[in-house]
Amino acid sequence: MEVIEQMEDWKKRYADWQDDRSASAGNDRDPQPGSPAGVLDDVGDSYPFVKNRRAPFSPARRALPMLNLALISSSGAYIDGTDPFDTTTAAGDFSFREIPSQIEPEDLRFAARGYNPAAVEADSNSLLPLARLFEFESNGIIGQLNPVFWSFAGFIPDAAKLVEEMAPRLVERVERYEVQAALLIPASRLCHQSVSLIARALEQAEIPTMTLGVVQDVVESVRPPRAALYEGELGSVAGLPNWPEHQRRVLDEALRLIEPMDQPGIRKLVVQLESQVEAARGER
């Protein structure tokens, strides 16, 4: 099964979109890196999101408390002092970073494009929930968090190049660590497409995945194998910043869907209902 169904058709739609953007230069331009203007509409309404009809699927072969879980983030996280991601290229940056999971939050920087980085800069767990996942490891909810996680800058309009060039290299690295499941977390609207495509590539390699998301139409269009949706916010898809209980609830509910799902699907999380009640009571 293809990661992008009808690839040639998508490439044509993408080329047409590029031509239209060139013809209307200045009317639908990319936002500046990290600009709030890019939060809700990072590529414009005319962007040709990938449309898939089916999804690959690999069943979980172990229970969640026995899994080596990998984290893959499209937040553009990189280690302070190393080269950042390129947030200026039209097609996107097709590199990724392999970062120790035990890294201190203050040693991380974020190359934000298409989303407002305010939340992740206030609390990295809002997009990169390492502290929460280590809690899950110590509590026996997951077997272990993989010793490294993978980060890339998910603002990648050229989905074909992502699938043909970046995805195989990333899948190869994940396989080397004998990862048994992967949690993928997007940052922006376009990131939902990017991580969903990576999830499809991983499942083709027989690695079960869970894609957490807050943008329903993009997830439904791209069709990652497993997806958990809730009414969250771009830039803090793993839970609101400095609200550990909200983050725990989002992640716990999403991760517990990996094992029982026996076919591709998108599930709605109930976390937002409980969180709204807590917020109304002033509980945080």
Secondary structure, DSSP 8 states (H G I E B T S, - for coil): --SSTTHHHHHHHHHHHHHHHHHTTTTS----TT-GGGSS-SS-TT------S-------SS-GGG-EEEEEE-B-EEETTS-------SS-----EEEETT--GGGEEE---SS-THHHHH-GGGTS-HHHHHHHHHTTSSSEE-SEEEE-B---S-HHHIIIIIHHHHHHHHHHTT-SEEEEE--SHHHHHHHHHHHHHHHHTT--EEEEES-HHHHHHH--SEEEE-S--TT-TTS-TT-HHHHHHHHHHHHTTTTT--S-EEEE-SHHHHHHHHHHTT--
